[in-house]
Amino acid sequence: MQPHTQNIDRRSAAVSRSSDSRCLIPFDRREGMTTAEAAEQANRTERTIRMWCRDHDIGRRVAGGPWLVSRVALAMYLNGDAAALSAYLAGDRRRSRVWPYFAAEGLEELAFG
């Protein structure tokens, strides 16, 4: 019974985090990609990408539409860079751990804009 409780606790934490998440905020379509594009880049299924969006806040649904995945957040997640992802989700685009991900995607102006 304990593992079931842990799963609920993790989901509750993800839900409470997502209300504070600054993923794709401010919104600029250049930072986002579809779940199909993200799945190809990550070599995973679209279902997995949607679960990562939900559980790790690497994407968001704009106006209730399909998931849009942050190129920057996905790169951080795939690199296992929890510190950079945490700073990004807190809205800190200028931190030295975050802006290189924007630069790698050719999106420097979004980090400093």
Jmol script that loads the backbone (N, CA, C; Angstrom):
load data "model"
ATOM      1  N   MET A   1       0.822  -1.198   0.000  1.00  0.00           N
ATOM      2  CA  MET A   1       0.000   0.000   0.000  1.00  0.00           C
ATOM      3  C   MET A   1       0.864   1.258   0.000  1.00  0.00           C
ATOM      4  N   GLN A   2       2.005   1.207   0.548  1.00  0.00           N
ATOM      5  CA  GLN A   2       2.900   2.362   0.624  1.00  0.00           C
ATOM      6  C   GLN A   2       3.268   2.922  -0.754  1.00  0.00           C
ATOM      7  N   PRO A   3       3.648   2.091  -1.764  1.00  0.00           N
ATOM      8  CA  PRO A   3       4.015   2.658  -3.064  1.00  0.00           C
ATOM      9  C   PRO A   3       2.874   3.449  -3.691  1.00  0.00           C
ATOM     10  N   HIS A   4       1.626   2.999  -3.519  1.00  0.00           N
ATOM     11  CA  HIS A   4       0.475   3.729  -4.071  1.00  0.00           C
ATOM     12  C   HIS A   4       0.390   5.121  -3.460  1.00  0.00           C
ATOM     13  N   THR A   5       0.592   5.232  -2.179  1.00  0.00           N
ATOM     14  CA  THR A   5       0.571   6.522  -1.494  1.00  0.00           C
ATOM     15  C   THR A   5       1.684   7.424  -2.015  1.00  0.00           C
ATOM     16  N   GLN A   6       2.848   6.853  -2.249  1.00  0.00           N
ATOM     17  CA  GLN A   6       3.960   7.650  -2.769  1.00  0.00           C
ATOM     18  C   GLN A   6       3.638   8.205  -4.150  1.00  0.00           C
ATOM     19  N   ASN A   7       2.969   7.397  -4.998  1.00  0.00           N
ATOM     20  CA  ASN A   7       2.585   7.881  -6.324  1.00  0.00           C
ATOM     21  C   ASN A   7       1.619   9.051  -6.225  1.00  0.00           C
ATOM     22  N   ILE A   8       0.663   8.966  -5.332  1.00  0.00           N
ATOM     23  CA  ILE A   8      -0.289  10.057  -5.134  1.00  0.00           C
ATOM     24  C   ILE A   8       0.447  11.299  -4.649  1.00  0.00           C
ATOM     25  N   ASP A   9       1.370  11.121  -3.708  1.00  0.00           N
ATOM     26  CA  ASP A   9       2.132  12.253  -3.204  1.00  0.00           C
ATOM     27  C   ASP A   9       2.926  12.924  -4.316  1.00  0.00           C
ATOM     28  N   ARG A  10       3.544  12.123  -5.190  1.00  0.00           N
ATOM     29  CA  ARG A  10       4.311  12.689  -6.306  1.00  0.00           C
ATOM     30  C   ARG A  10       3.408  13.454  -7.257  1.00  0.00           C
ATOM     31  N   ARG A  11       2.233  12.902  -7.545  1.00  0.00           N
ATOM     32  CA  ARG A  11       1.304  13.595  -8.441  1.00  0.00           C
ATOM     33  C   ARG A  11       0.801  14.881  -7.808  1.00  0.00           C
ATOM     34  N   SER A  12       0.512  14.846  -6.533  1.00  0.00           N
ATOM     35  CA  SER A  12       0.063  16.060  -5.848  1.00  0.00           C
ATOM     36  C   SER A  12       1.136  17.130  -5.894  1.00  0.00           C
ATOM     37  N   ALA A  13       2.387  16.726  -5.696  1.00  0.00           N
ATOM     38  CA  ALA A  13       3.491  17.681  -5.754  1.00  0.00           C
ATOM     39  C   ALA A  13       3.610  18.259  -7.155  1.00  0.00           C
ATOM     40  N   ALA A  14       3.435  17.406  -8.176  1.00  0.00           N
ATOM     41  CA  ALA A  14       3.524  17.893  -9.554  1.00  0.00           C
ATOM     42  C   ALA A  14       2.408  18.877  -9.846  1.00  0.00           C
ATOM     43  N   VAL A  15       1.217  18.596  -9.372  1.00  0.00           N
ATOM     44  CA  VAL A  15       0.095  19.499  -9.604  1.00  0.00           C
ATOM     45  C   VAL A  15       0.324  20.829  -8.912  1.00  0.00           C
ATOM     46  N   SER A  16       0.797  20.810  -7.674  1.00  0.00           N
ATOM     47  CA  SER A  16       1.028  22.070  -6.970  1.00  0.00           C
ATOM     48  C   SER A  16       2.179  22.845  -7.596  1.00  0.00           C
ATOM     49  N   ARG A  17       3.193  22.140  -8.106  1.00  0.00           N
ATOM     50  CA  ARG A  17       4.296  22.811  -8.782  1.00  0.00           C
ATOM     51  C   ARG A  17       3.832  23.464 -10.063  1.00  0.00           C
ATOM     52  N   SER A  18       2.964  22.773 -10.821  1.00  0.00           N
ATOM     53  CA  SER A  18       2.595  23.281 -12.127  1.00  0.00           C
ATOM     54  C   SER A  18       1.878  24.621 -12.041  1.00  0.00           C
ATOM     55  N   SER A  19       1.184  24.898 -10.938  1.00  0.00           N
ATOM     56  CA  SER A  19       0.524  26.189 -10.807  1.00  0.00           C
ATOM     57  C   SER A  19       1.539  27.309 -10.619  1.00  0.00           C
ATOM     58  N   ASP A  20       2.743  26.980 -10.174  1.00  0.00           N
ATOM     59  CA  ASP A  20       3.804  27.971  -9.994  1.00  0.00           C
ATOM     60  C   ASP A  20       4.795  27.961 -11.151  1.00  0.00           C
ATOM     61  N   SER A  21       4.655  27.025 -12.069  1.00  0.00           N
ATOM     62  CA  SER A  21       5.612  26.866 -13.158  1.00  0.00           C
ATOM     63  C   SER A  21       5.591  28.038 -14.117  1.00  0.00           C
ATOM     64  N   ARG A  22       6.763  28.455 -14.531  1.00  0.00           N
ATOM     65  CA  ARG A  22       6.895  29.547 -15.496  1.00  0.00           C
ATOM     66  C   ARG A  22       7.350  28.987 -16.843  1.00  0.00           C
ATOM     67  N   CYS A  23       6.974  27.738 -17.135  1.00  0.00           N
ATOM     68  CA  CYS A  23       7.334  27.122 -18.403  1.00  0.00           C
ATOM     69  C   CYS A  23       6.606  27.832 -19.537  1.00  0.00           C
ATOM     70  N   LEU A  24       7.378  28.287 -20.514  1.00  0.00           N
ATOM     71  CA  LEU A  24       6.842  29.000 -21.671  1.00  0.00           C
ATOM     72  C   LEU A  24       6.106  30.277 -21.275  1.00  0.00           C
ATOM     73  N   ILE A  25       6.520  30.873 -20.163  1.00  0.00           N
ATOM     74  CA  ILE A  25       5.973  32.159 -19.724  1.00  0.00           C
ATOM     75  C   ILE A  25       7.148  33.109 -19.514  1.00  0.00           C
ATOM     76  N   PRO A  26       7.257  34.206 -20.228  1.00  0.00           N
ATOM     77  CA  PRO A  26       6.281  34.666 -21.212  1.00  0.00           C
ATOM     78  C   PRO A  26       6.275  33.753 -22.433  1.00  0.00           C
ATOM     79  N   PHE A  27       5.123  33.667 -23.056  1.00  0.00           N
ATOM     80  CA  PHE A  27       4.954  32.751 -24.172  1.00  0.00           C
ATOM     81  C   PHE A  27       5.558  33.328 -25.440  1.00  0.00           C
ATOM     82  N   ASP A  28       6.375  32.521 -26.104  1.00  0.00           N
ATOM     83  CA  ASP A  28       6.899  32.849 -27.424  1.00  0.00           C
ATOM     84  C   ASP A  28       6.957  31.534 -28.183  1.00  0.00           C
ATOM     85  N   ARG A  29       6.221  31.453 -29.263  1.00  0.00           N
ATOM     86  CA  ARG A  29       6.095  30.199 -30.014  1.00  0.00           C
ATOM     87  C   ARG A  29       7.453  29.638 -30.460  1.00  0.00           C
ATOM     88  N   ARG A  30       8.446  30.481 -30.634  1.00  0.00           N
ATOM     89  CA  ARG A  30       9.762  29.997 -31.067  1.00  0.00           C
ATOM     90  C   ARG A  30      10.390  29.037 -30.057  1.00  0.00           C
ATOM     91  N   GLU A  31      10.032  29.189 -28.786  1.00  0.00           N
ATOM     92  CA  GLU A  31      10.590  28.302 -27.762  1.00  0.00           C
ATOM     93  C   GLU A  31       9.904  26.946 -27.746  1.00  0.00           C
ATOM     94  N   GLY A  32       8.707  26.866 -28.272  1.00  0.00           N
ATOM     95  CA  GLY A  32       7.929  25.645 -28.170  1.00  0.00           C
ATOM     96  C   GLY A  32       8.062  24.726 -29.364  1.00  0.00           C
ATOM     97  N   MET A  33       7.753  23.471 -29.119  1.00  0.00           N
ATOM     98  CA  MET A  33       7.675  22.473 -30.183  1.00  0.00           C
ATOM     99  C   MET A  33       6.533  21.522 -29.858  1.00  0.00           C
ATOM    100  N   THR A  34       6.065  20.819 -30.863  1.00  0.00           N
ATOM    101  CA  THR A  34       4.979  19.870 -30.654  1.00  0.00           C
ATOM    102  C   THR A  34       5.484  18.652 -29.889  1.00  0.00           C
ATOM    103  N   THR A  35       4.557  17.876 -29.382  1.00  0.00           N
ATOM    104  CA  THR A  35       4.950  16.639 -28.704  1.00  0.00           C
ATOM    105  C   THR A  35       5.590  15.672 -29.696  1.00  0.00           C
ATOM    106  N   ALA A  36       5.179  15.711 -30.965  1.00  0.00           N
ATOM    107  CA  ALA A  36       5.783  14.837 -31.985  1.00  0.00           C
ATOM    108  C   ALA A  36       7.248  15.217 -32.202  1.00  0.00           C
ATOM    109  N   GLU A  37       7.524  16.516 -32.294  1.00  0.00           N
ATOM    110  CA  GLU A  37       8.914  16.968 -32.460  1.00  0.00           C
ATOM    111  C   GLU A  37       9.746  16.607 -31.238  1.00  0.00           C
ATOM    112  N   ALA A  38       9.178  16.818 -30.052  1.00  0.00           N
ATOM    113  CA  ALA A  38       9.895  16.496 -28.816  1.00  0.00           C
ATOM    114  C   ALA A  38      10.156  14.994 -28.711  1.00  0.00           C
ATOM    115  N   ALA A  39       9.172  14.194 -29.097  1.00  0.00           N
ATOM    116  CA  ALA A  39       9.334  12.739 -29.044  1.00  0.00           C
ATOM    117  C   ALA A  39      10.466  12.287 -29.957  1.00  0.00           C
ATOM    118  N   GLU A  40      10.543  12.883 -31.136  1.00  0.00           N
ATOM    119  CA  GLU A  40      11.626  12.535 -32.062  1.00  0.00           C
ATOM    120  C   GLU A  40      12.978  12.940 -31.490  1.00  0.00           C
ATOM    121  N   GLN A  41      13.047  14.138 -30.934  1.00  0.00           N
ATOM    122  CA  GLN A  41      14.311  14.619 -30.365  1.00  0.00           C
ATOM    123  C   GLN A  41      14.756  13.765 -29.186  1.00  0.00           C
ATOM    124  N   ALA A  42      13.811  13.361 -28.340  1.00  0.00           N
ATOM    125  CA  ALA A  42      14.132  12.596 -27.137  1.00  0.00           C
ATOM    126  C   ALA A  42      14.178  11.082 -27.380  1.00  0.00           C
ATOM    127  N   ASN A  43      13.781  10.668 -28.582  1.00  0.00           N
ATOM    128  CA  ASN A  43      13.698   9.247 -28.913  1.00  0.00           C
ATOM    129  C   ASN A  43      12.758   8.509 -27.954  1.00  0.00           C
ATOM    130  N   ARG A  44      11.611   9.138 -27.719  1.00  0.00           N
ATOM    131  CA  ARG A  44      10.569   8.584 -26.851  1.00  0.00           C
ATOM    132  C   ARG A  44       9.228   8.689 -27.573  1.00  0.00           C
ATOM    133  N   THR A  45       8.186   8.167 -26.983  1.00  0.00           N
ATOM    134  CA  THR A  45       6.851   8.274 -27.585  1.00  0.00           C
ATOM    135  C   THR A  45       6.214   9.611 -27.210  1.00  0.00           C
ATOM    136  N   GLU A  46       5.212  10.002 -27.982  1.00  0.00           N
ATOM    137  CA  GLU A  46       4.487  11.228 -27.644  1.00  0.00           C
ATOM    138  C   GLU A  46       3.803  11.096 -26.287  1.00  0.00           C
ATOM    139  N   ARG A  47       3.333   9.909 -25.976  1.00  0.00           N
ATOM    140  CA  ARG A  47       2.695   9.691 -24.667  1.00  0.00           C
ATOM    141  C   ARG A  47       3.682   9.994 -23.537  1.00  0.00           C
ATOM    142  N   THR A  48       4.906   9.529 -23.690  1.00  0.00           N
ATOM    143  CA  THR A  48       5.939   9.797 -22.683  1.00  0.00           C
ATOM    144  C   THR A  48       6.183  11.292 -22.562  1.00  0.00           C
ATOM    145  N   ILE A  49       6.254  11.985 -23.686  1.00  0.00           N
ATOM    146  CA  ILE A  49       6.477  13.432 -23.663  1.00  0.00           C
ATOM    147  C   ILE A  49       5.332  14.132 -22.942  1.00  0.00           C
ATOM    148  N   ARG A  50       4.096  13.732 -23.210  1.00  0.00           N
ATOM    149  CA  ARG A  50       2.948  14.345 -22.517  1.00  0.00           C
ATOM    150  C   ARG A  50       3.023  14.089 -21.010  1.00  0.00           C
ATOM    151  N   MET A  51       3.445  12.893 -20.618  1.00  0.00           N
ATOM    152  CA  MET A  51       3.596  12.598 -19.183  1.00  0.00           C
ATOM    153  C   MET A  51       4.707  13.447 -18.582  1.00  0.00           C
ATOM    154  N   TRP A  52       5.798  13.640 -19.293  1.00  0.00           N
ATOM    155  CA  TRP A  52       6.879  14.498 -18.797  1.00  0.00           C
ATOM    156  C   TRP A  52       6.383  15.936 -18.653  1.00  0.00           C
ATOM    157  N   CYS A  53       5.588  16.383 -19.605  1.00  0.00           N
ATOM    158  CA  CYS A  53       5.027  17.745 -19.506  1.00  0.00           C
ATOM    159  C   CYS A  53       4.201  17.873 -18.231  1.00  0.00           C
ATOM    160  N   ARG A  54       3.371  16.892 -17.989  1.00  0.00           N
ATOM    161  CA  ARG A  54       2.512  16.895 -16.804  1.00  0.00           C
ATOM    162  C   ARG A  54       3.311  16.750 -15.510  1.00  0.00           C
ATOM    163  N   ASP A  55       4.253  15.829 -15.502  1.00  0.00           N
ATOM    164  CA  ASP A  55       4.959  15.492 -14.263  1.00  0.00           C
ATOM    165  C   ASP A  55       6.183  16.357 -13.970  1.00  0.00           C
ATOM    166  N   HIS A  56       6.784  16.927 -15.015  1.00  0.00           N
ATOM    167  CA  HIS A  56       8.039  17.666 -14.828  1.00  0.00           C
ATOM    168  C   HIS A  56       7.966  19.101 -15.334  1.00  0.00           C
ATOM    169  N   ASP A  57       6.778  19.516 -15.751  1.00  0.00           N
ATOM    170  CA  ASP A  57       6.539  20.907 -16.162  1.00  0.00           C
ATOM    171  C   ASP A  57       7.444  21.375 -17.297  1.00  0.00           C
ATOM    172  N   ILE A  58       7.707  20.508 -18.272  1.00  0.00           N
ATOM    173  CA  ILE A  58       8.550  20.918 -19.395  1.00  0.00           C
ATOM    174  C   ILE A  58       7.732  21.471 -20.562  1.00  0.00           C
ATOM    175  N   GLY A  59       6.442  21.545 -20.394  1.00  0.00           N
ATOM    176  CA  GLY A  59       5.570  22.087 -21.422  1.00  0.00           C
ATOM    177  C   GLY A  59       4.304  22.620 -20.795  1.00  0.00           C
ATOM    178  N   ARG A  60       3.454  23.180 -21.643  1.00  0.00           N
ATOM    179  CA  ARG A  60       2.176  23.659 -21.146  1.00  0.00           C
ATOM    180  C   ARG A  60       1.152  23.609 -22.254  1.00  0.00           C
ATOM    181  N   ARG A  61      -0.083  23.637 -21.843  1.00  0.00           N
ATOM    182  CA  ARG A  61      -1.188  23.680 -22.788  1.00  0.00           C
ATOM    183  C   ARG A  61      -1.658  25.117 -22.864  1.00  0.00           C
ATOM    184  N   VAL A  62      -1.629  25.672 -24.034  1.00  0.00           N
ATOM    185  CA  VAL A  62      -2.025  27.056 -24.239  1.00  0.00           C
ATOM    186  C   VAL A  62      -3.496  27.079 -24.632  1.00  0.00           C
ATOM    187  N   ALA A  63      -4.288  27.781 -23.836  1.00  0.00           N
ATOM    188  CA  ALA A  63      -5.734  27.914 -24.074  1.00  0.00           C
ATOM    189  C   ALA A  63      -6.422  26.560 -24.211  1.00  0.00           C
ATOM    190  N   GLY A  64      -5.986  25.580 -23.424  1.00  0.00           N
ATOM    191  CA  GLY A  64      -6.614  24.263 -23.423  1.00  0.00           C
ATOM    192  C   GLY A  64      -6.317  23.430 -24.659  1.00  0.00           C
ATOM    193  N   GLY A  65      -5.416  23.892 -25.504  1.00  0.00           N
ATOM    194  CA  GLY A  65      -5.062  23.169 -26.723  1.00  0.00           C
ATOM    195  C   GLY A  65      -4.084  22.046 -26.448  1.00  0.00           C
ATOM    196  N   PRO A  66      -3.409  21.577 -27.494  1.00  0.00           N
ATOM    197  CA  PRO A  66      -2.435  20.498 -27.310  1.00  0.00           C
ATOM    198  C   PRO A  66      -1.213  20.988 -26.544  1.00  0.00           C
ATOM    199  N   TRP A  67      -0.470  20.043 -26.019  1.00  0.00           N
ATOM    200  CA  TRP A  67       0.757  20.383 -25.305  1.00  0.00           C
ATOM    201  C   TRP A  67       1.739  21.056 -26.242  1.00  0.00           C
ATOM    202  N   LEU A  68       2.417  22.054 -25.729  1.00  0.00           N
ATOM    203  CA  LEU A  68       3.539  22.691 -26.397  1.00  0.00           C
ATOM    204  C   LEU A  68       4.723  22.496 -25.461  1.00  0.00           C
ATOM    205  N   VAL A  69       5.789  21.917 -25.967  1.00  0.00           N
ATOM    206  CA  VAL A  69       6.953  21.560 -25.156  1.00  0.00           C
ATOM    207  C   VAL A  69       8.026  22.635 -25.313  1.00  0.00           C
ATOM    208  N   SER A  70       8.597  23.063 -24.211  1.00  0.00           N
ATOM    209  CA  SER A  70       9.688  24.026 -24.253  1.00  0.00           C
ATOM    210  C   SER A  70      10.963  23.323 -24.728  1.00  0.00           C
ATOM    211  N   ARG A  71      11.559  23.852 -25.787  1.00  0.00           N
ATOM    212  CA  ARG A  71      12.824  23.300 -26.283  1.00  0.00           C
ATOM    213  C   ARG A  71      13.889  23.359 -25.192  1.00  0.00           C
ATOM    214  N   VAL A  72      13.870  24.467 -24.467  1.00  0.00           N
ATOM    215  CA  VAL A  72      14.856  24.718 -23.421  1.00  0.00           C
ATOM    216  C   VAL A  72      14.656  23.746 -22.249  1.00  0.00           C
ATOM    217  N   ALA A  73      13.433  23.637 -21.761  1.00  0.00           N
ATOM    218  CA  ALA A  73      13.149  22.758 -20.628  1.00  0.00           C
ATOM    219  C   ALA A  73      13.399  21.297 -20.985  1.00  0.00           C
ATOM    220  N   LEU A  74      13.053  20.900 -22.213  1.00  0.00           N
ATOM    221  CA  LEU A  74      13.304  19.520 -22.625  1.00  0.00           C
ATOM    222  C   LEU A  74      14.796  19.228 -22.618  1.00  0.00           C
ATOM    223  N   ALA A  75      15.602  20.146 -23.128  1.00  0.00           N
ATOM    224  CA  ALA A  75      17.054  19.945 -23.128  1.00  0.00           C
ATOM    225  C   ALA A  75      17.580  19.802 -21.706  1.00  0.00           C
ATOM    226  N   MET A  76      17.090  20.639 -20.800  1.00  0.00           N
ATOM    227  CA  MET A  76      17.512  20.560 -19.399  1.00  0.00           C
ATOM    228  C   MET A  76      17.137  19.206 -18.805  1.00  0.00           C
ATOM    229  N   TYR A  77      15.900  18.780 -19.081  1.00  0.00           N
ATOM    230  CA  TYR A  77      15.420  17.512 -18.546  1.00  0.00           C
ATOM    231  C   TYR A  77      16.249  16.347 -19.104  1.00  0.00           C
ATOM    232  N   LEU A  78      16.491  16.343 -20.408  1.00  0.00           N
ATOM    233  CA  LEU A  78      17.257  15.257 -21.022  1.00  0.00           C
ATOM    234  C   LEU A  78      18.698  15.231 -20.525  1.00  0.00           C
ATOM    235  N   ASN A  79      19.237  16.399 -20.176  1.00  0.00           N
ATOM    236  CA  ASN A  79      20.598  16.471 -19.637  1.00  0.00           C
ATOM    237  C   ASN A  79      20.659  16.176 -18.145  1.00  0.00           C
ATOM    238  N   GLY A  80      19.505  15.999 -17.515  1.00  0.00           N
ATOM    239  CA  GLY A  80      19.480  15.734 -16.076  1.00  0.00           C
ATOM    240  C   GLY A  80      19.905  16.938 -15.259  1.00  0.00           C
ATOM    241  N   ASP A  81      19.730  18.134 -15.811  1.00  0.00           N
ATOM    242  CA  ASP A  81      20.169  19.360 -15.150  1.00  0.00           C
ATOM    243  C   ASP A  81      19.014  19.936 -14.309  1.00  0.00           C
ATOM    244  N   ALA A  82      18.793  19.318 -13.162  1.00  0.00           N
ATOM    245  CA  ALA A  82      17.682  19.704 -12.287  1.00  0.00           C
ATOM    246  C   ALA A  82      17.808  21.136 -11.782  1.00  0.00           C
ATOM    247  N   ALA A  83      19.011  21.591 -11.511  1.00  0.00           N
ATOM    248  CA  ALA A  83      19.203  22.952 -11.008  1.00  0.00           C
ATOM    249  C   ALA A  83      18.791  23.977 -12.061  1.00  0.00           C
ATOM    250  N   ALA A  84      19.192  23.760 -13.310  1.00  0.00           N
ATOM    251  CA  ALA A  84      18.819  24.683 -14.384  1.00  0.00           C
ATOM    252  C   ALA A  84      17.312  24.635 -14.621  1.00  0.00           C
ATOM    253  N   LEU A  85      16.729  23.435 -14.622  1.00  0.00           N
ATOM    254  CA  LEU A  85      15.291  23.312 -14.846  1.00  0.00           C
ATOM    255  C   LEU A  85      14.503  23.996 -13.736  1.00  0.00           C
ATOM    256  N   SER A  86      14.944  23.834 -12.518  1.00  0.00           N
ATOM    257  CA  SER A  86      14.283  24.486 -11.388  1.00  0.00           C
ATOM    258  C   SER A  86      14.341  26.006 -11.519  1.00  0.00           C
ATOM    259  N   ALA A  87      15.498  26.536 -11.893  1.00  0.00           N
ATOM    260  CA  ALA A  87      15.636  27.987 -12.080  1.00  0.00           C
ATOM    261  C   ALA A  87      14.754  28.461 -13.229  1.00  0.00           C
ATOM    262  N   TYR A  88      14.742  27.723 -14.324  1.00  0.00           N
ATOM    263  CA  TYR A  88      13.907  28.058 -15.476  1.00  0.00           C
ATOM    264  C   TYR A  88      12.439  28.095 -15.075  1.00  0.00           C
ATOM    265  N   LEU A  89      11.983  27.064 -14.372  1.00  0.00           N
ATOM    266  CA  LEU A  89      10.578  26.987 -13.969  1.00  0.00           C
ATOM    267  C   LEU A  89      10.203  28.080 -12.977  1.00  0.00           C
ATOM    268  N   ALA A  90      11.190  28.607 -12.259  1.00  0.00           N
ATOM    269  CA  ALA A  90      10.950  29.718 -11.336  1.00  0.00           C
ATOM    270  C   ALA A  90      10.951  31.057 -12.065  1.00  0.00           C
ATOM    271  N   GLY A  91      11.256  31.035 -13.376  1.00  0.00           N
ATOM    272  CA  GLY A  91      11.233  32.256 -14.165  1.00  0.00           C
ATOM    273  C   GLY A  91      12.572  32.956 -14.286  1.00  0.00           C
ATOM    274  N   ASP A  92      13.632  32.313 -13.813  1.00  0.00           N
ATOM    275  CA  ASP A  92      14.966  32.918 -13.833  1.00  0.00           C
ATOM    276  C   ASP A  92      15.688  32.534 -15.121  1.00  0.00           C
ATOM    277  N   ARG A  93      15.517  33.331 -16.155  1.00  0.00           N
ATOM    278  CA  ARG A  93      16.117  33.043 -17.460  1.00  0.00           C
ATOM    279  C   ARG A  93      17.567  33.503 -17.559  1.00  0.00           C
ATOM    280  N   ARG A  94      17.973  34.406 -16.699  1.00  0.00           N
ATOM    281  CA  ARG A  94      19.314  34.992 -16.804  1.00  0.00           C
ATOM    282  C   ARG A  94      20.370  34.272 -15.983  1.00  0.00           C
ATOM    283  N   ARG A  95      19.948  33.325 -15.166  1.00  0.00           N
ATOM    284  CA  ARG A  95      20.914  32.580 -14.350  1.00  0.00           C
ATOM    285  C   ARG A  95      21.918  31.873 -15.260  1.00  0.00           C
ATOM    286  N   SER A  96      23.157  31.813 -14.806  1.00  0.00           N
ATOM    287  CA  SER A  96      24.229  31.262 -15.636  1.00  0.00           C
ATOM    288  C   SER A  96      23.990  29.807 -16.029  1.00  0.00           C
ATOM    289  N   ARG A  97      23.187  29.088 -15.279  1.00  0.00           N
ATOM    290  CA  ARG A  97      22.881  27.698 -15.639  1.00  0.00           C
ATOM    291  C   ARG A  97      21.776  27.622 -16.683  1.00  0.00           C
ATOM    292  N   VAL A  98      20.996  28.685 -16.849  1.00  0.00           N
ATOM    293  CA  VAL A  98      19.821  28.640 -17.719  1.00  0.00           C
ATOM    294  C   VAL A  98      20.095  29.199 -19.109  1.00  0.00           C
ATOM    295  N   TRP A  99      20.661  30.386 -19.199  1.00  0.00           N
ATOM    296  CA  TRP A  99      20.755  31.033 -20.505  1.00  0.00           C
ATOM    297  C   TRP A  99      21.557  30.253 -21.536  1.00  0.00           C
ATOM    298  N   PRO A 100      22.550  29.419 -21.155  1.00  0.00           N
ATOM    299  CA  PRO A 100      23.230  28.638 -22.199  1.00  0.00           C
ATOM    300  C   PRO A 100      22.293  27.689 -22.961  1.00  0.00           C
ATOM    301  N   TYR A 101      21.232  27.230 -22.283  1.00  0.00           N
ATOM    302  CA  TYR A 101      20.265  26.380 -22.977  1.00  0.00           C
ATOM    303  C   TYR A 101      19.499  27.186 -24.021  1.00  0.00           C
ATOM    304  N   PHE A 102      19.157  28.424 -23.697  1.00  0.00           N
ATOM    305  CA  PHE A 102      18.519  29.298 -24.678  1.00  0.00           C
ATOM    306  C   PHE A 102      19.478  29.529 -25.846  1.00  0.00           C
ATOM    307  N   ALA A 103      20.745  29.786 -25.537  1.00  0.00           N
ATOM    308  CA  ALA A 103      21.741  30.030 -26.574  1.00  0.00           C
ATOM    309  C   ALA A 103      21.903  28.809 -27.484  1.00  0.00           C
ATOM    310  N   ALA A 104      21.927  27.633 -26.910  1.00  0.00           N
ATOM    311  CA  ALA A 104      22.091  26.407 -27.691  1.00  0.00           C
ATOM    312  C   ALA A 104      20.940  26.207 -28.677  1.00  0.00           C
ATOM    313  N   GLU A 105      19.771  26.739 -28.339  1.00  0.00           N
ATOM    314  CA  GLU A 105      18.601  26.636 -29.210  1.00  0.00           C
ATOM    315  C   GLU A 105      18.471  27.846 -30.132  1.00  0.00           C
ATOM    316  N   GLY A 106      19.430  28.776 -30.045  1.00  0.00           N
ATOM    317  CA  GLY A 106      19.376  29.988 -30.866  1.00  0.00           C
ATOM    318  C   GLY A 106      18.313  30.967 -30.382  1.00  0.00           C
ATOM    319  N   LEU A 107      18.018  30.935 -29.086  1.00  0.00           N
ATOM    320  CA  LEU A 107      16.939  31.741 -28.517  1.00  0.00           C
ATOM    321  C   LEU A 107      17.442  32.712 -27.442  1.00  0.00           C
ATOM    322  N   GLU A 108      18.676  33.178 -27.585  1.00  0.00           N
ATOM    323  CA  GLU A 108      19.263  34.054 -26.570  1.00  0.00           C
ATOM    324  C   GLU A 108      18.375  35.247 -26.250  1.00  0.00           C
ATOM    325  N   GLU A 109      17.760  35.820 -27.293  1.00  0.00           N
ATOM    326  CA  GLU A 109      16.933  37.025 -27.080  1.00  0.00           C
ATOM    327  C   GLU A 109      15.744  36.745 -26.165  1.00  0.00           C
ATOM    328  N   LEU A 110      15.283  35.494 -26.100  1.00  0.00           N
ATOM    329  CA  LEU A 110      14.174  35.160 -25.205  1.00  0.00           C
ATOM    330  C   LEU A 110      14.640  35.114 -23.750  1.00  0.00           C
ATOM    331  N   ALA A 111      15.893  34.773 -23.533  1.00  0.00           N
ATOM    332  CA  ALA A 111      16.425  34.725 -22.174  1.00  0.00           C
ATOM    333  C   ALA A 111      16.651  36.128 -21.636  1.00  0.00           C
ATOM    334  N   PHE A 112      17.041  37.021 -22.495  1.00  0.00           N
ATOM    335  CA  PHE A 112      17.396  38.381 -22.042  1.00  0.00           C
ATOM    336  C   PHE A 112      16.381  39.428 -22.473  1.00  0.00           C
ATOM    337  N   GLY A 113      15.323  39.004 -23.136  1.00  0.00           N
ATOM    338  CA  GLY A 113      14.332  39.950 -23.663  1.00  0.00           C
ATOM    339  C   GLY A 113      13.410  40.528 -22.677  1.00  0.00           C
TER     340      GLY A 113
END
end "model"
wireframe off; spacefill off
backbone 0.3
color backbone group
